[in-house]
Amino acid sequence: MAPPNPEEPSAKRPASPSAGSKASHNSSPSKRARGSSVGSLGYGDHHGGGAEALRLAGPDNKTKQYDDGVLRKRTQVETDVLAREKAAHELADALPKEISTIPTIDLFLPEALKDAVFVGHLVTDLDSVGGAIGAAALYNGKAALASDINSETAFALEEWGVAKPPTIEEVLKENPDAKICLVDHQQTSQMNPAINPDNVVGVIDHHALQSKTIVTDRPIYIDIRPWGSMSTIISHTFLTHHKRPSVGVAGMLLCAILSDTLNLQGPTTTEWDR
């Protein structure tokens, strides 16, 4: 075979594989992008998600064209992205250029807690009972006792003219599948054994998450705040939702907060409690 003619055009010479691969490897995304093939919108420097689908849009409505010129069939997702391209731009163009106001949205009240039974922990105290009574009033549910009340709780109920809630056993006897929201606790060791964990739909508490915290098969409503009293959480929710508790409920919440925070002097007291 005759040696190659030095005058022969370089296009006819075989390309060096190493040189070609090196050039391809070192090319930047902006150099490889084909913004002109996308259409008037152009997505030259984007290489992910919907932008990549637009960048690779082929000459027809069924293919995508890679940088090396190879045409392949579009996936269904890519077809859906391209079909919504114009609508996406119209939505983006409609957004305000300057945000001067904050939209008003409704405050969240969990639907799961409506008609639920609110019950505190075993060896129940005033925060458990007062918080359960307050939560039942807030969420249109029912308060229940996990165990017998102490003298402090009995005094508060009498002082504010609030009826003593039934026991959780009595409530579950009438409705075994009642939705349960645990208040002032979240550990199974403090939970009344009559409660089926599968029926727990919420937890409202102010204690640390430690051993034996309840485990559920599905997401539930959780409201745990590092405050001095669980009843502070209920009181705060009443106020932020512009709801006014009855005098009896407000009195029970007040007594519970004062009890759990040691008259607002205890080490766990926060400004939220005050």
Backbone as CSV, one residue per row, in Angstrom:
resi,resn,N_x,N_y,N_z,CA_x,CA_y,CA_z,C_x,C_y,C_z
1,MET,0.865,-1.198,0.000,0.000,0.000,0.000,0.891,1.234,0.000
2,ALA,0.516,2.215,-0.814,1.308,3.441,-0.905,1.103,4.273,0.338
3,PRO,2.136,4.962,0.806,1.994,5.844,1.979,1.038,6.985,1.688
4,PRO,0.373,7.487,2.681,-0.585,8.574,2.460,0.087,9.816,1.923
5,ASN,-0.609,10.459,1.003,-0.101,11.673,0.377,-0.248,12.838,1.336
6,PRO,0.840,13.555,1.646,0.723,14.700,2.565,-0.194,15.775,2.052
7,GLU,-0.421,15.822,0.717,-1.291,16.839,0.159,-2.756,16.456,0.263
8,GLU,-3.005,15.181,0.637,-4.398,14.688,0.693,-5.164,15.445,1.776
9,PRO,-6.424,15.846,1.524,-7.215,16.582,2.542,-7.300,15.797,3.844
10,SER,-7.197,16.526,4.944,-7.190,15.874,6.263,-8.493,15.166,6.551
11,ALA,-9.603,15.562,5.924,-10.897,14.943,6.202,-10.904,13.493,5.801
12,LYS,-10.003,13.119,4.825,-9.980,11.734,4.361,-9.100,10.858,5.221
13,ARG,-8.290,11.457,6.063,-7.410,10.668,6.906,-8.208,10.057,8.056
14,PRO,-7.867,8.851,8.489,-8.572,8.250,9.631,-8.320,9.046,10.893
15,ALA,-9.378,9.309,11.639,-9.235,10.095,12.870,-8.610,9.246,13.953
16,SER,-7.849,9.867,14.807,-7.227,9.170,15.938,-8.265,8.931,17.015
17,PRO,-8.521,7.663,17.396,-9.527,7.388,18.427,-9.225,8.092,19.725
18,SER,-7.960,8.109,20.118,-7.617,8.723,21.398,-7.862,10.222,21.370
19,ALA,-7.534,10.824,20.244,-7.746,12.272,20.147,-9.217,12.603,20.148
20,GLY,-10.027,11.784,19.409,-11.462,12.040,19.347,-12.121,11.883,20.691
21,SER,-11.746,10.796,21.423,-12.377,10.570,22.726,-11.975,11.633,23.713
22,LYS,-10.717,12.087,23.612,-10.265,13.133,24.534,-11.018,14.428,24.302
23,ALA,-11.219,14.758,23.013,-11.937,15.999,22.700,-13.369,15.916,23.172
24,SER,-13.970,14.723,22.976,-15.359,14.566,23.404,-15.493,14.653,24.908
25,HIS,-14.511,14.072,25.632,-14.556,14.061,27.089,-14.378,15.447,27.677
26,ASN,-13.550,16.259,27.026,-13.240,17.558,27.589,-14.198,18.652,27.166
27,SER,-15.131,18.334,26.251,-16.047,19.387,25.793,-16.994,19.778,26.892
28,SER,-17.250,21.046,27.025,-18.118,21.546,28.096,-19.570,21.371,27.693
29,PRO,-20.501,21.342,28.714,-21.928,21.229,28.397,-22.414,22.315,27.465
30,SER,-21.882,23.539,27.642,-22.368,24.628,26.791,-21.965,24.422,25.337
31,LYS,-20.798,23.796,25.114,-20.376,23.548,23.741,-21.147,22.399,23.124
32,ARG,-21.540,21.420,23.975,-22.260,20.272,23.450,-23.736,20.545,23.274
33,ALA,-24.241,21.560,23.924,-25.674,21.828,23.879,-26.095,22.269,22.496
34,ARG,-27.333,21.910,22.139,-27.864,22.282,20.834,-29.128,23.102,21.050
35,GLY,-28.970,24.290,21.605,-30.132,25.107,21.900,-30.979,25.390,20.679
36,SER,-30.351,25.459,19.510,-31.113,25.799,18.317,-32.069,24.699,17.911
37,SER,-31.795,23.444,18.322,-32.671,22.351,17.925,-33.907,22.246,18.804
38,VAL,-33.907,22.990,19.898,-35.029,22.913,20.834,-36.193,23.755,20.357
39,GLY,-35.925,24.807,19.679,-36.985,25.719,19.288,-36.642,27.111,19.755
40,SER,-37.603,27.970,19.728,-37.346,29.366,20.045,-37.022,29.573,21.511
41,LEU,-37.416,28.628,22.399,-37.218,28.846,23.831,-35.778,28.598,24.245
42,GLY,-35.130,27.553,23.695,-33.723,27.334,23.945,-33.393,26.954,25.373
43,TYR,-32.776,25.791,25.603,-32.400,25.354,26.938,-30.978,24.809,26.884
44,GLY,-30.071,25.544,26.229,-28.768,25.030,25.895,-27.942,24.509,27.053
45,ASP,-27.938,25.168,28.193,-27.025,24.787,29.265,-27.665,23.941,30.347
46,HIS,-28.873,23.483,30.172,-29.553,22.694,31.193,-29.495,21.212,30.823
47,HIS,-29.170,20.392,31.801,-29.000,18.969,31.520,-29.665,18.128,32.609
48,GLY,-30.909,18.311,32.860,-31.606,17.499,33.841,-33.096,17.712,33.781
49,GLY,-33.873,16.662,34.074,-35.312,16.753,34.183,-35.980,17.245,32.919
50,GLY,-36.978,18.115,33.103,-37.728,18.640,31.976,-36.864,19.444,31.023
51,ALA,-35.856,20.170,31.566,-34.979,20.960,30.703,-34.196,20.060,29.757
52,GLU,-33.774,18.899,30.219,-33.037,17.978,29.353,-33.940,17.424,28.267
53,ALA,-35.200,17.130,28.626,-36.140,16.645,27.613,-36.333,17.690,26.516
54,LEU,-36.404,18.952,26.908,-36.553,20.017,25.917,-35.286,20.188,25.085
55,ARG,-34.124,20.072,25.738,-32.862,20.238,25.016,-32.676,19.170,23.947
56,LEU,-33.168,17.957,24.225,-32.973,16.845,23.305,-34.130,16.673,22.320
57,ALA,-35.053,17.626,22.302,-36.192,17.487,21.397,-35.723,17.339,19.956
58,GLY,-36.199,16.266,19.304,-35.802,15.991,17.928,-36.581,16.809,16.927
59,PRO,-36.367,16.528,15.650,-37.023,17.312,14.603,-38.506,17.021,14.452
60,ASP,-39.005,15.977,15.105,-40.442,15.690,15.033,-40.991,15.552,16.445
61,ASN,-42.201,15.089,16.573,-42.857,14.994,17.878,-42.682,13.637,18.549
62,LYS,-41.825,12.794,17.997,-41.707,11.449,18.540,-40.286,11.067,18.946
63,THR,-39.311,11.868,18.579,-37.926,11.480,18.821,-37.193,12.511,19.657
64,LYS,-36.033,12.076,20.152,-35.098,12.968,20.822,-33.741,12.780,20.165
65,GLN,-33.006,13.849,20.028,-31.745,13.820,19.302,-30.607,14.156,20.247
66,TYR,-29.672,13.211,20.397,-28.529,13.407,21.274,-27.457,14.245,20.577
67,ASP,-26.425,14.625,21.320,-25.395,15.508,20.783,-24.621,14.880,19.637
68,ASP,-24.553,13.546,19.610,-23.832,12.893,18.519,-24.706,12.665,17.297
69,GLY,-25.945,13.209,17.334,-26.837,13.108,16.191,-27.743,11.895,16.196
70,VAL,-27.583,11.002,17.186,-28.406,9.795,17.255,-29.837,10.157,17.638
71,LEU,-30.803,9.600,16.928,-32.212,9.821,17.222,-32.773,8.606,17.960
72,ARG,-33.513,8.855,19.030,-34.176,7.780,19.760,-35.613,8.189,20.047
73,LYS,-36.426,7.198,20.319,-37.830,7.457,20.620,-37.962,8.098,21.993
74,ARG,-38.843,9.070,22.107,-39.088,9.715,23.395,-39.795,8.773,24.363
75,THR,-39.544,8.983,25.662,-40.315,8.276,26.680,-41.644,9.003,26.869
76,GLN,-42.568,8.360,27.557,-43.865,8.984,27.805,-43.721,10.226,28.676
77,VAL,-42.799,10.158,29.641,-42.580,11.317,30.511,-42.079,12.505,29.705
78,GLU,-41.139,12.262,28.804,-40.615,13.349,27.971,-41.698,13.925,27.071
79,THR,-42.553,13.070,26.552,-43.661,13.538,25.720,-44.596,14.427,26.524
80,ASP,-44.880,14.026,27.785,-45.765,14.819,28.651,-45.137,16.166,28.985
81,VAL,-43.809,16.161,29.231,-43.112,17.412,29.546,-43.214,18.398,28.390
82,LEU,-42.946,17.921,27.194,-42.982,18.795,26.025,-44.388,19.300,25.735
83,ALA,-45.400,18.467,26.030,-46.779,18.879,25.788,-47.196,20.026,26.704
84,ARG,-46.524,20.130,27.845,-46.885,21.172,28.816,-45.894,22.332,28.824
85,GLU,-45.012,22.374,27.864,-43.985,23.404,27.831,-44.575,24.805,27.789
86,LYS,-45.518,25.026,26.891,-46.097,26.355,26.747,-46.838,26.779,28.006
87,ALA,-47.603,25.852,28.591,-48.354,26.174,29.811,-47.415,26.511,30.957
88,ALA,-46.283,25.819,31.024,-45.315,26.091,32.090,-44.741,27.490,31.959
89,HIS,-44.451,27.907,30.736,-43.920,29.246,30.529,-44.971,30.317,30.800
90,GLU,-46.207,30.065,30.445,-47.271,31.015,30.735,-47.431,31.201,32.238
91,LEU,-47.314,30.092,32.972,-47.413,30.172,34.432,-46.245,30.962,35.008
92,ALA,-45.044,30.697,34.523,-43.865,31.411,35.022,-43.937,32.898,34.688
93,ASP,-44.403,33.218,33.488,-44.508,34.625,33.090,-45.563,35.375,33.893
94,ALA,-46.559,34.640,34.410,-47.629,35.278,35.165,-47.231,35.596,36.609
95,LEU,-46.122,35.014,37.068,-45.683,35.279,38.438,-45.261,36.738,38.580
96,PRO,-45.563,37.347,39.716,-45.179,38.753,39.903,-43.666,38.909,39.907
97,LYS,-43.205,39.980,39.300,-41.774,40.236,39.256,-41.254,40.692,40.610
98,GLU,-42.085,41.382,41.369,-41.721,41.811,42.714,-42.833,41.386,43.669
99,ILE,-42.443,40.811,44.780,-43.427,40.348,45.772,-43.528,41.389,46.887
100,SER,-44.660,42.048,46.951,-44.845,43.078,47.973,-45.822,42.642,49.056
101,THR,-46.580,41.584,48.791,-47.554,41.106,49.774,-47.376,39.608,49.984
102,ILE,-47.788,39.132,51.130,-47.745,37.707,51.455,-49.167,37.167,51.384
103,PRO,-49.398,36.094,50.627,-50.767,35.571,50.518,-51.282,35.068,51.861
104,THR,-52.568,35.196,52.061,-53.206,34.728,53.280,-53.713,33.313,53.070
105,ILE,-53.337,32.424,53.984,-53.805,31.039,53.918,-54.448,30.666,55.238
106,ASP,-55.284,29.646,55.192,-55.953,29.190,56.408,-54.971,28.468,57.315
107,LEU,-55.142,28.640,58.623,-54.329,27.902,59.582,-54.751,26.441,59.583
108,PHE,-53.796,25.581,59.868,-54.033,24.146,59.771,-54.690,23.602,61.037
109,LEU,-55.823,22.952,60.852,-56.467,22.183,61.915,-56.655,20.763,61.394
110,PRO,-55.994,19.790,62.007,-56.019,18.432,61.467,-57.404,17.800,61.498
111,GLU,-57.842,17.341,60.342,-59.134,16.664,60.247,-59.153,15.382,61.074
112,ALA,-57.995,14.740,61.206,-57.924,13.460,61.914,-58.311,13.584,63.381
113,LEU,-58.177,14.782,63.957,-58.478,14.951,65.382,-59.943,15.270,65.655
114,LYS,-60.704,15.544,64.611,-62.127,15.809,64.830,-62.813,14.542,65.317
115,ASP,-63.593,14.677,66.362,-64.328,13.556,66.975,-63.399,12.547,67.640
116,ALA,-62.128,12.889,67.842,-61.206,11.967,68.499,-61.376,12.031,70.013
117,VAL,-60.858,11.008,70.680,-60.842,10.962,72.145,-59.454,11.394,72.600
118,PHE,-59.389,12.408,73.454,-58.128,12.941,73.947,-57.881,12.425,75.355
119,VAL,-56.769,11.732,75.538,-56.518,11.074,76.818,-55.058,11.236,77.205
120,GLY,-54.831,11.487,78.486,-53.481,11.673,79.007,-52.848,10.374,79.452
121,HIS,-51.816,10.490,80.275,-51.025,9.341,80.687,-51.547,8.719,81.989
122,LEU,-51.048,7.527,82.269,-51.341,6.871,83.540,-50.763,7.693,84.689
123,VAL,-51.302,7.479,85.891,-50.973,8.334,87.044,-51.180,9.778,86.604
124,THR,-52.376,10.032,86.144,-52.687,11.279,85.460,-52.546,12.494,86.373
125,ASP,-52.195,13.614,85.788,-52.047,14.855,86.545,-52.915,15.941,85.922
126,LEU,-52.798,17.149,86.443,-53.662,18.239,86.001,-53.394,18.632,84.548
127,ASP,-52.152,18.566,84.112,-51.855,18.918,82.723,-52.475,17.910,81.766
128,SER,-52.458,16.641,82.132,-53.068,15.605,81.292,-54.573,15.811,81.173
129,VAL,-55.216,16.097,82.300,-56.674,16.238,82.299,-57.088,17.577,81.706
130,GLY,-56.465,18.671,82.162,-56.809,19.980,81.632,-56.506,20.082,80.146
131,GLY,-55.367,19.497,79.723,-55.023,19.512,78.307,-55.992,18.705,77.477
132,ALA,-56.435,17.556,78.006,-57.400,16.725,77.283,-58.733,17.446,77.139
133,ILE,-59.166,18.119,78.196,-60.417,18.873,78.145,-60.303,20.022,77.134
134,GLY,-59.175,20.738,77.159,-58.975,21.829,76.222,-58.893,21.352,74.777
135,ALA,-58.175,20.256,74.538,-58.042,19.725,73.181,-59.383,19.244,72.651
136,ALA,-60.180,18.623,73.521,-61.499,18.144,73.098,-62.381,19.318,72.676
137,ALA,-62.280,20.428,73.403,-63.062,21.611,73.041,-62.544,22.231,71.744
138,LEU,-61.239,22.226,71.554,-60.627,22.836,70.370,-60.928,22.049,69.104
139,TYR,-60.856,20.726,69.202,-60.975,19.877,68.014,-62.319,19.149,67.915
140,ASN,-63.282,19.575,68.732,-64.615,18.954,68.705,-64.549,17.452,68.978
141,GLY,-63.793,17.104,70.006,-63.654,15.709,70.387,-64.209,15.447,71.774
142,LYS,-63.616,14.465,72.434,-64.082,14.047,73.748,-62.879,13.789,74.639
143,ALA,-62.935,14.269,75.876,-61.848,14.047,76.830,-62.103,12.772,77.616
144,ALA,-61.022,12.089,77.988,-61.129,10.862,78.774,-59.973,10.803,79.760
145,LEU,-60.146,10.001,80.817,-59.124,9.835,81.843,-58.399,8.512,81.654
146,ALA,-57.080,8.546,81.814,-56.302,7.314,81.743,-56.273,6.598,83.086
147,SER,-56.492,7.354,84.178,-56.494,6.783,85.527,-57.207,7.758,86.453
148,ASP,-57.318,7.400,87.719,-58.004,8.264,88.684,-57.289,9.602,88.814
149,ILE,-58.064,10.648,89.073,-57.488,11.983,89.195,-56.947,12.208,90.602
150,ASN,-56.001,13.135,90.709,-55.465,13.490,92.020,-56.262,14.645,92.622
151,SER,-55.916,15.035,93.825,-56.689,16.058,94.544,-56.580,17.424,93.877
152,GLU,-55.422,17.729,93.291,-55.243,19.014,92.613,-56.184,19.128,91.419
153,THR,-56.304,18.042,90.668,-57.197,18.040,89.506,-58.646,18.128,89.945
154,ALA,-58.984,17.415,91.020,-60.354,17.459,91.539,-60.720,18.879,91.968
155,PHE,-59.769,19.583,92.568,-60.020,20.971,92.980,-60.283,21.857,91.766
156,ALA,-59.470,21.729,90.726,-59.622,22.567,89.541,-60.957,22.301,88.849
157,LEU,-61.361,21.043,88.750,-62.647,20.718,88.120,-63.799,21.352,88.893
158,GLU,-63.714,21.276,90.217,-64.778,21.864,91.044,-64.758,23.387,90.970
159,GLU,-63.567,23.963,90.988,-63.424,25.422,90.962,-64.013,26.023,89.689
160,TRP,-63.823,25.357,88.566,-64.263,25.896,87.288,-65.570,25.288,86.794
161,GLY,-66.162,24.445,87.611,-67.459,23.882,87.250,-67.435,23.006,86.024
162,VAL,-66.343,22.258,85.848,-66.188,21.378,84.696,-66.439,19.933,85.117
163,ALA,-67.228,19.229,84.336,-67.547,17.843,84.663,-66.309,16.963,84.534
164,LYS,-66.212,16.008,85.435,-65.107,15.050,85.382,-65.263,14.154,84.152
165,PRO,-64.257,14.050,83.294,-64.367,13.217,82.086,-64.521,11.737,82.447
166,PRO,-65.109,10.955,81.567,-65.198,9.508,81.797,-63.832,8.850,81.635
167,THR,-63.708,7.629,82.097,-62.455,6.903,81.901,-62.363,6.423,80.463
168,ILE,-61.143,6.149,80.032,-60.949,5.676,78.669,-61.593,4.307,78.474
169,GLU,-61.634,3.507,79.533,-62.290,2.202,79.436,-63.779,2.351,79.141
170,GLU,-64.405,3.326,79.787,-65.837,3.557,79.553,-66.081,4.033,78.122
171,VAL,-65.216,4.897,77.654,-65.379,5.425,76.300,-65.207,4.313,75.262
172,LEU,-64.180,3.485,75.446,-63.914,2.424,74.481,-64.937,1.289,74.564
173,LYS,-65.588,1.154,75.686,-66.648,0.152,75.798,-67.807,0.517,74.876
174,GLU,-68.086,1.817,74.776,-69.151,2.288,73.883,-68.693,2.325,72.432
175,ASN,-67.438,2.659,72.213,-66.912,2.780,70.849,-65.494,2.215,70.790
176,PRO,-65.360,0.902,70.597,-64.027,0.271,70.622,-63.071,0.792,69.557
177,ASP,-63.591,1.305,68.466,-62.735,1.766,67.369,-62.567,3.280,67.351
178,ALA,-62.806,3.923,68.482,-62.698,5.383,68.545,-61.275,5.834,68.217
179,LYS,-61.181,6.955,67.515,-59.874,7.553,67.235,-59.298,8.114,68.534
180,ILE,-57.999,7.903,68.759,-57.358,8.315,70.001,-56.255,9.327,69.705
181,CYS,-56.223,10.395,70.488,-55.105,11.329,70.462,-54.473,11.340,71.853
182,LEU,-53.214,10.986,71.927,-52.497,10.993,73.198,-52.082,12.421,73.535
183,VAL,-52.343,12.829,74.768,-51.923,14.156,75.209,-51.002,14.018,76.418
184,ASP,-50.007,14.875,76.471,-49.058,14.948,77.583,-48.178,13.701,77.698
185,HIS,-48.135,12.878,76.666,-47.241,11.713,76.649,-47.203,11.124,75.250
186,GLN,-46.170,10.326,74.997,-46.085,9.595,73.737,-45.386,8.241,73.915
187,GLN,-45.113,7.850,75.156,-44.483,6.567,75.427,-45.542,5.508,75.737
188,THR,-45.354,4.333,75.174,-46.325,3.259,75.400,-46.354,2.817,76.859
189,SER,-45.250,3.022,77.581,-45.214,2.651,78.997,-46.119,3.535,79.841
190,GLN,-46.479,4.719,79.324,-47.375,5.631,80.041,-48.798,5.583,79.491
191,MET,-49.011,4.779,78.470,-50.310,4.723,77.804,-51.222,3.705,78.489
192,ASN,-52.479,4.054,78.626,-53.436,3.118,79.207,-53.501,1.857,78.338
193,PRO,-53.412,0.658,78.944,-53.376,-0.579,78.152,-54.650,-0.856,77.370
194,ALA,-55.729,-0.154,77.682,-56.971,-0.357,76.936,-56.904,0.257,75.542
195,ILE,-55.915,1.121,75.307,-55.805,1.814,74.024,-55.108,0.922,73.004
196,ASN,-55.723,0.785,71.842,-55.113,0.071,70.728,-54.221,1.053,69.964
197,PRO,-52.911,0.800,69.913,-52.015,1.742,69.205,-52.416,1.985,67.759
198,ASP,-53.086,1.017,67.134,-53.508,1.191,65.741,-54.573,2.266,65.591
199,ASN,-55.229,2.640,66.695,-56.286,3.649,66.644,-55.786,5.041,67.026
200,VAL,-54.485,5.157,67.309,-53.918,6.460,67.668,-53.728,7.290,66.400
201,VAL,-54.338,8.463,66.380,-54.265,9.344,65.204,-53.479,10.617,65.475
202,GLY,-53.070,10.824,66.732,-52.348,12.047,67.031,-51.646,12.008,68.371
203,VAL,-50.659,12.900,68.522,-49.928,13.080,69.773,-49.720,14.576,69.976
204,ILE,-50.101,15.067,71.153,-49.832,16.456,71.530,-49.086,16.401,72.854
205,ASP,-47.844,16.859,72.865,-47.004,16.614,74.031,-45.928,17.687,74.149
206,HIS,-45.234,17.678,75.299,-44.131,18.615,75.495,-42.930,17.931,76.126
207,HIS,-42.894,16.609,76.077,-41.796,15.857,76.668,-40.796,15.395,75.601
208,ALA,-39.614,15.020,76.047,-38.570,14.522,75.149,-38.963,13.157,74.590
209,LEU,-38.489,12.877,73.393,-38.688,11.573,72.772,-37.597,10.638,73.287
210,GLN,-38.012,9.652,74.078,-37.046,8.736,74.667,-37.434,7.295,74.327
211,SER,-37.191,6.378,75.234,-37.492,4.977,74.950,-38.998,4.730,74.941
212,LYS,-39.397,3.724,74.157,-40.785,3.257,74.092,-41.745,4.298,73.527
213,THR,-41.225,5.211,72.718,-42.113,6.135,72.011,-43.008,5.335,71.067
214,ILE,-44.270,5.718,70.979,-45.228,4.972,70.170,-44.776,4.879,68.719
215,VAL,-44.989,3.722,68.128,-44.675,3.477,66.719,-45.985,3.174,65.995
216,THR,-46.189,3.801,64.845,-47.433,3.614,64.099,-47.146,3.120,62.692
217,ASP,-48.156,2.489,62.099,-48.022,1.970,60.735,-48.282,3.034,59.676
218,ARG,-48.832,4.165,60.088,-49.160,5.217,59.127,-48.837,6.576,59.751
219,PRO,-48.703,7.608,58.948,-48.444,8.940,59.500,-49.596,9.405,60.389
220,ILE,-49.255,10.061,61.489,-50.268,10.618,62.375,-49.917,12.075,62.662
221,TYR,-50.859,12.790,63.258,-50.628,14.191,63.606,-49.737,14.253,64.845
222,ILE,-48.672,15.029,64.764,-47.741,15.184,65.882,-47.556,16.668,66.174
223,ASP,-47.746,17.041,67.441,-47.483,18.415,67.871,-46.729,18.336,69.194
224,ILE,-45.408,18.365,69.111,-44.556,18.306,70.299,-43.715,19.568,70.340
225,ARG,-43.847,20.318,71.408,-43.121,21.575,71.531,-42.376,21.593,72.863
226,PRO,-41.186,22.171,72.904,-40.375,22.179,74.131,-40.820,23.256,75.113
227,TRP,-42.065,23.203,75.510,-42.630,24.180,76.425,-42.856,23.542,77.793
228,GLY,-43.251,24.345,78.746,-43.375,23.849,80.110,-44.625,23.063,80.395
229,SER,-45.596,23.126,79.502,-46.876,22.459,79.744,-47.530,22.103,78.421
230,MET,-48.174,20.940,78.391,-48.928,20.562,77.202,-50.118,21.502,77.012
231,SER,-50.680,21.973,78.112,-51.836,22.869,78.028,-51.470,24.213,77.406
232,THR,-50.195,24.594,77.471,-49.760,25.806,76.788,-49.930,25.645,75.281
233,ILE,-49.652,24.460,74.768,-49.806,24.197,73.335,-51.261,24.381,72.923
234,ILE,-52.166,23.829,73.713,-53.594,23.950,73.398,-54.036,25.408,73.494
235,SER,-53.590,26.113,74.527,-53.954,27.526,74.677,-53.438,28.348,73.502
236,HIS,-52.212,28.087,73.106,-51.620,28.811,71.978,-52.406,28.547,70.698
237,THR,-52.836,27.314,70.488,-53.589,26.982,69.280,-54.953,27.662,69.286
238,PHE,-55.590,27.734,70.444,-56.844,28.492,70.555,-56.627,29.931,70.072
239,LEU,-55.567,30.556,70.554,-55.336,31.970,70.259,-54.953,32.189,68.794
240,THR,-54.058,31.342,68.266,-53.625,31.536,66.880,-54.751,31.272,65.882
241,HIS,-55.724,30.476,66.282,-56.860,30.202,65.398,-58.063,31.101,65.714
242,HIS,-57.829,32.087,66.564,-58.861,33.069,66.911,-60.130,32.375,67.432
243,LYS,-59.925,31.388,68.267,-61.040,30.704,68.902,-61.020,31.011,70.400
244,ARG,-62.197,31.223,70.958,-62.281,31.565,72.367,-62.808,30.363,73.157
245,PRO,-62.008,29.819,74.080,-62.505,28.717,74.898,-63.517,29.218,75.918
246,SER,-64.343,28.335,76.394,-65.284,28.713,77.455,-64.506,29.052,78.715
247,VAL,-65.182,29.703,79.668,-64.521,30.081,80.921,-63.999,28.843,81.640
248,GLY,-64.797,27.772,81.666,-64.373,26.556,82.343,-63.144,25.935,81.705
249,VAL,-63.137,25.866,80.369,-61.986,25.294,79.660,-60.754,26.169,79.853
250,ALA,-60.933,27.482,79.747,-59.806,28.395,79.939,-59.248,28.279,81.353
251,GLY,-60.130,28.138,82.335,-59.678,27.983,83.717,-58.887,26.709,83.923
252,MET,-59.339,25.608,83.310,-58.610,24.339,83.429,-57.234,24.436,82.765
253,LEU,-57.168,25.090,81.628,-55.876,25.257,80.954,-54.937,26.116,81.788
254,LEU,-55.460,27.178,82.377,-54.651,28.045,83.223,-54.087,27.275,84.414
255,CYS,-54.938,26.528,85.096,-54.487,25.763,86.257,-53.440,24.730,85.862
256,ALA,-53.641,24.103,84.705,-52.694,23.088,84.248,-51.325,23.700,83.954
257,ILE,-51.317,24.874,83.330,-50.050,25.541,83.031,-49.330,25.923,84.321
258,LEU,-50.061,26.489,85.264,-49.459,26.885,86.539,-48.933,25.670,87.303
259,SER,-49.654,24.563,87.209,-49.234,23.352,87.915,-47.958,22.774,87.323
260,ASP,-47.923,22.609,86.007,-46.781,21.953,85.371,-45.526,22.818,85.377
261,THR,-45.687,24.135,85.438,-44.525,25.027,85.433,-44.161,25.518,86.837
262,LEU,-44.833,24.968,87.851,-44.582,25.391,89.236,-44.775,26.898,89.376
263,ASN,-45.985,27.329,88.992,-46.336,28.754,89.032,-45.393,29.613,88.188
264,LEU,-45.018,29.062,87.042,-44.157,29.744,86.072,-42.748,30.004,86.606
265,GLN,-42.356,29.236,87.640,-41.033,29.401,88.220,-40.145,28.181,88.001
266,GLY,-40.688,27.121,87.436,-39.928,25.891,87.259,-38.882,25.995,86.158
267,PRO,-37.924,25.065,86.138,-36.829,25.131,85.163,-37.264,24.905,83.720
268,THR,-38.417,24.281,83.506,-38.883,24.036,82.127,-39.788,25.145,81.613
269,THR,-40.033,26.172,82.417,-40.923,27.261,81.998,-40.304,28.062,80.862
270,THR,-41.130,28.396,79.882,-40.688,29.201,78.741,-41.506,30.482,78.659
271,GLU,-41.087,31.380,77.792,-41.844,32.609,77.587,-43.217,32.290,77.000
272,TRP,-43.327,31.195,76.262,-44.628,30.803,75.703,-45.604,30.465,76.822
273,ASP,-45.120,29.850,77.891,-45.994,29.533,79.024,-46.444,30.815,79.708
274,ARG,-45.561,31.763,79.840,-45.914,33.021,80.500,-46.898,33.830,79.671
